[in-house]
Amino acid sequence: MSLRVRAALGVGATLALVVFVVSLARSRAEPPARCAAGMIALGPRCCGEGQQLLGSRCAGSPSRCAAGMDVTSAGCVAPPRVVRIEGGLLRVGPGDWEAQGVVGPYQVELASFGLDAYEVSEARWAGCVVAGGCPLLALSGEPGRPVTGVTLAAAAGFCRWAGGALPTSEQLAFAAAGPSGRRYPWGDTGAVCRRAAWGLVAGPCGWGATGPELSGSHPAGASAEGVFDLAGNVAEWATAPAGAEVRGGSFADGAASALRTWQRRPLPPDTRAPEVGFRCAHPAAPP
């Protein structure tokens, strides 16, 4: 092989390496993929295709939404649905190093129960207000967004009006972990941005969020039983023997450990916070 050919090959290899390094740097500089098919990333939000971001709100009529969500003139909305959770043995323990010293091992046998597939939305809360069962709250104006800024007592009042009750902390834990003790609602690995609305305030999934995403807009993070947003979006009220807790982490959490199925946080029951919402438990429907 002549020196000229060798030199040409060397230049070509160098150029290919430079192109690869530049492409890798660009891909790592871009925000991580976090919106499902049918949704588009606008600032820290995932809005329906065809919508615009006005302030922190997805505005306009979408042309398409994530799987399972209804397309409405006011935005993408997940229709209310109750999922049957088969009873079983909840096993809680320090299964990974981040739970060491935080979680004490215990087991609880749970009967079957029903659970809202989605966090209670502003549309559902507004219906309760019209019916006289719930107090007025300052809402964002997006009917598909989970209601926040609600106390434990107000959340429990909605659930009674809806024919259910606030879930216990153990019911939420079992719905998220399942009988196999999953680390996340979707499985044991992969706390990535497309599976849950988390890290949206100061990264790693987004920046500048002031509220949650739409309920049900991350179908890749649903549990095997079909319950959405058990990790991320809003932390959810639950009743506990020692008082009140929230589970599941929220859009404001920047660490994946907040999404673990064993994670819980005591909270004063009169707390009103933009990262706290709820869903309801119901009597178990026939299999």
C-alpha positions as CSV (number, residue, x, y, z in Angstrom):
1,M,0.0,0.0,0.0
2,S,1.4,3.4,-1.0
3,L,2.1,6.2,1.5
4,R,-0.5,8.3,-0.3
5,V,-3.2,5.7,0.1
6,R,-2.3,5.2,3.8
7,A,-2.4,8.9,4.4
8,A,-5.9,9.1,2.7
9,L,-7.1,6.3,4.9
10,G,-5.8,7.9,8.0
11,V,-7.5,11.2,7.2
12,G,-10.8,9.4,6.5
13,A,-10.6,7.6,9.8
14,T,-9.9,10.8,11.6
15,L,-12.8,12.6,10.0
16,A,-15.1,9.7,10.9
17,L,-14.0,9.8,14.5
18,V,-14.6,13.6,14.6
19,V,-18.1,13.2,13.2
20,F,-18.9,10.5,15.7
21,V,-17.7,12.6,18.7
22,V,-19.7,15.6,17.5
23,S,-22.8,13.6,17.0
24,L,-22.5,12.0,20.4
25,A,-22.0,15.4,22.1
26,R,-25.1,16.8,20.3
27,S,-27.2,13.8,21.4
28,R,-26.1,14.2,25.0
29,A,-26.8,17.9,25.0
30,E,-30.4,17.4,23.9
31,P,-33.1,16.9,26.5
32,P,-33.9,13.2,27.1
33,A,-36.9,11.8,25.3
34,R,-39.8,12.1,27.8
35,C,-43.1,12.4,25.8
36,A,-45.2,9.5,24.6
37,A,-46.3,9.1,21.0
38,G,-49.1,11.6,20.4
39,M,-47.5,14.2,22.7
40,I,-44.9,16.8,22.0
41,A,-42.3,18.3,24.3
42,L,-43.0,22.1,24.9
43,G,-40.7,23.5,27.6
44,P,-41.1,21.2,30.7
45,R,-44.5,19.9,29.5
46,C,-45.8,17.1,27.3
47,C,-48.7,18.6,25.4
48,G,-51.0,17.0,22.8
49,E,-50.0,17.3,19.2
50,G,-51.2,20.6,17.8
51,Q,-51.3,22.4,21.1
52,Q,-49.2,25.4,22.2
53,L,-47.6,26.3,25.6
54,L,-49.1,29.4,27.2
55,G,-47.2,30.1,30.3
56,S,-47.2,26.6,32.0
57,R,-50.4,25.5,30.4
58,C,-51.0,23.3,27.3
59,A,-53.5,25.4,25.3
60,G,-55.6,24.8,22.2
61,S,-57.4,21.8,20.8
62,P,-55.0,18.8,20.2
63,S,-55.0,16.7,17.1
64,R,-53.6,13.7,18.9
65,C,-52.9,12.5,22.4
66,A,-51.1,9.6,24.2
67,A,-52.7,6.2,24.0
68,G,-55.7,5.8,26.2
69,M,-56.4,9.6,26.4
70,D,-59.4,11.3,24.9
71,V,-58.9,14.2,22.4
72,T,-61.1,17.1,23.6
73,S,-61.4,20.7,22.6
74,A,-59.9,21.6,26.0
75,G,-57.0,19.2,25.7
76,C,-56.0,15.6,26.3
77,V,-58.0,13.9,29.1
78,A,-57.8,10.4,30.5
79,P,-61.3,9.0,31.1
80,P,-62.0,7.8,34.6
81,R,-61.6,4.0,35.0
82,V,-61.2,1.7,38.0
83,V,-58.7,-1.2,37.9
84,R,-59.1,-4.3,40.0
85,I,-56.0,-5.1,42.0
86,E,-56.0,-8.8,43.0
87,G,-55.2,-9.3,46.7
88,G,-51.9,-10.8,47.8
89,L,-48.9,-10.5,50.1
90,L,-47.2,-7.1,50.2
91,R,-43.5,-7.6,51.0
92,V,-41.7,-4.5,52.0
93,G,-38.0,-4.5,52.8
94,P,-34.6,-2.8,52.0
95,G,-34.3,-4.5,48.6
96,D,-31.7,-2.1,47.3
97,W,-29.0,0.0,48.8
98,E,-31.0,3.2,48.8
99,A,-33.5,1.6,51.1
100,Q,-31.0,0.6,53.7
101,G,-31.8,2.3,57.0
102,V,-34.9,3.8,55.5
103,V,-37.3,0.8,55.2
104,G,-37.9,-1.8,57.9
105,P,-39.0,-5.2,56.5
106,Y,-42.6,-6.2,57.0
107,Q,-45.3,-8.2,55.3
108,V,-49.1,-7.5,55.0
109,E,-51.8,-9.6,53.4
110,L,-54.2,-7.5,51.4
111,A,-57.6,-8.3,50.1
112,S,-58.5,-7.4,46.5
113,F,-59.6,-3.8,45.9
114,G,-60.3,-1.4,43.1
115,L,-58.1,1.6,42.3
116,D,-58.5,4.6,40.0
117,A,-56.4,4.0,36.9
118,Y,-55.5,7.7,36.9
119,E,-54.8,10.4,39.4
120,V,-58.0,12.5,40.0
121,S,-58.2,15.2,37.4
122,E,-59.3,18.8,37.5
123,A,-62.3,17.8,35.3
124,R,-63.4,15.2,38.0
125,W,-62.9,17.7,40.8
126,A,-64.9,20.4,39.0
127,G,-67.8,17.9,38.6
128,C,-67.7,17.3,42.4
129,V,-67.8,21.1,43.0
130,V,-70.8,21.5,40.8
131,A,-72.5,18.6,42.7
132,G,-71.8,20.4,46.0
133,G,-69.5,17.7,47.3
134,C,-66.1,19.5,47.1
135,P,-64.8,23.0,47.9
136,L,-63.6,25.4,45.2
137,L,-59.9,25.2,44.4
138,A,-57.6,27.3,42.2
139,L,-57.3,25.1,39.1
140,S,-54.9,25.4,36.2
141,G,-57.6,25.3,33.6
142,E,-56.4,22.0,32.0
143,P,-59.2,19.4,32.7
144,G,-56.8,16.5,32.2
145,R,-54.2,17.7,34.7
146,P,-54.3,16.1,38.2
147,V,-55.9,18.3,40.9
148,T,-53.3,19.6,43.4
149,G,-53.3,21.9,46.4
150,V,-55.8,19.7,48.2
151,T,-55.7,18.6,51.8
152,L,-56.1,15.0,53.0
153,A,-59.6,15.7,54.3
154,A,-60.7,17.3,51.0
155,A,-59.3,14.4,49.0
156,A,-61.1,12.0,51.3
157,G,-64.3,13.9,50.8
158,F,-64.0,13.6,47.0
159,C,-63.4,9.9,47.3
160,R,-66.5,9.5,49.4
161,W,-68.5,11.5,46.9
162,A,-67.1,9.2,44.1
163,G,-68.2,6.1,46.0
164,G,-64.8,5.1,47.3
165,A,-62.2,6.1,49.9
166,L,-58.6,7.3,50.0
167,P,-56.3,4.3,49.6
168,T,-54.2,3.1,52.5
169,S,-50.5,3.5,52.2
170,E,-50.2,-0.3,51.9
171,Q,-52.8,-0.4,49.1
172,L,-50.8,2.2,47.1
173,A,-47.6,0.3,47.8
174,F,-49.1,-3.0,46.7
175,A,-50.5,-1.4,43.5
176,A,-47.1,-0.1,42.7
177,A,-44.9,-3.0,43.7
178,G,-47.2,-6.0,42.9
179,P,-46.8,-9.4,44.5
180,S,-43.3,-9.7,43.1
181,G,-42.1,-6.5,44.9
182,R,-41.2,-4.5,41.8
183,R,-38.8,-1.6,42.4
184,Y,-40.9,0.7,40.1
185,P,-44.5,0.2,39.0
186,W,-43.3,-0.9,35.5
187,G,-40.5,-3.2,36.7
188,D,-37.1,-3.3,38.4
189,T,-35.1,-1.1,36.0
190,G,-35.4,1.9,33.7
191,A,-36.3,5.1,35.7
192,V,-36.2,7.0,32.4
193,C,-38.0,10.2,31.6
194,R,-40.6,8.7,29.2
195,R,-41.9,6.4,31.9
196,A,-42.7,9.0,34.6
197,A,-43.1,12.8,35.1
198,W,-40.1,13.5,37.4
199,G,-37.1,15.7,37.5
200,L,-39.0,18.5,35.6
201,V,-38.0,21.5,37.9
202,A,-34.2,21.4,37.8
203,G,-33.5,18.3,35.7
204,P,-32.7,15.7,34.6
205,C,-36.0,15.4,32.6
206,G,-36.8,19.1,32.2
207,W,-36.5,22.5,33.7
208,G,-38.8,25.1,35.1
209,A,-41.9,23.1,35.7
210,T,-44.4,24.7,38.2
211,G,-47.0,21.9,38.1
212,P,-47.6,18.3,37.1
213,E,-48.2,16.7,33.7
214,L,-51.5,15.4,32.4
215,S,-52.8,12.3,34.2
216,G,-52.1,9.2,32.0
217,S,-49.7,11.0,29.6
218,H,-46.8,8.5,30.3
219,P,-48.3,5.1,29.3
220,A,-44.9,3.5,29.2
221,G,-44.8,3.8,33.0
222,A,-48.1,2.1,33.8
223,S,-48.1,-0.9,36.0
224,A,-48.7,-4.4,34.6
225,E,-52.3,-4.1,36.1
226,G,-52.9,-0.9,34.1
227,V,-52.5,1.8,36.7
228,F,-50.9,5.0,35.5
229,D,-48.6,7.5,37.3
230,L,-48.0,5.5,40.4
231,A,-44.5,6.9,40.2
232,G,-44.0,10.6,39.5
233,N,-46.4,13.4,38.4
234,V,-48.0,14.0,41.8
235,A,-47.2,12.4,45.1
236,E,-50.4,10.8,46.3
237,W,-52.2,11.0,49.6
238,A,-52.6,7.8,51.5
239,T,-53.9,7.0,55.0
240,A,-51.5,5.3,57.5
241,P,-51.7,4.1,61.1
242,A,-49.5,7.0,62.2
243,G,-51.5,9.7,60.2
244,A,-51.0,10.7,56.6
245,E,-48.4,9.9,54.0
246,V,-47.7,10.6,50.4
247,R,-46.3,8.0,48.0
248,G,-44.9,7.8,44.5
249,G,-42.7,10.9,44.2
250,S,-43.6,13.8,41.9
251,F,-42.6,16.0,39.0
252,A,-40.6,18.1,41.5
253,D,-38.3,15.2,42.6
254,G,-34.9,15.2,41.0
255,A,-33.8,11.7,42.1
256,A,-35.0,8.4,40.8
257,S,-35.0,7.0,44.3
258,A,-38.2,9.1,45.0
259,L,-40.0,6.9,42.5
260,R,-39.2,3.6,44.3
261,T,-42.3,1.6,45.3
262,W,-41.0,1.5,48.9
263,Q,-40.7,5.2,49.2
264,R,-43.1,7.1,51.4
265,R,-43.1,10.5,53.1
266,P,-45.1,11.6,56.2
267,L,-46.9,14.9,55.6
268,P,-49.2,17.0,57.8
269,P,-52.8,16.3,56.7
270,D,-53.6,20.0,56.2
271,T,-50.8,20.4,53.6
272,R,-51.7,22.1,50.3
273,A,-48.9,21.6,47.8
274,P,-48.5,21.9,44.0
275,E,-46.8,18.5,43.9
276,V,-49.4,16.5,45.9
277,G,-52.6,15.0,44.5
278,F,-54.5,11.7,45.0
279,R,-56.5,8.9,43.5
280,C,-59.3,6.8,45.1
281,A,-59.7,3.2,46.2
282,H,-62.9,1.3,45.6
283,P,-64.6,-2.0,46.5
284,A,-63.2,-4.7,44.3
285,A,-65.3,-5.4,41.3
286,P,-65.9,-9.1,40.4
287,P,-63.0,-10.6,38.5
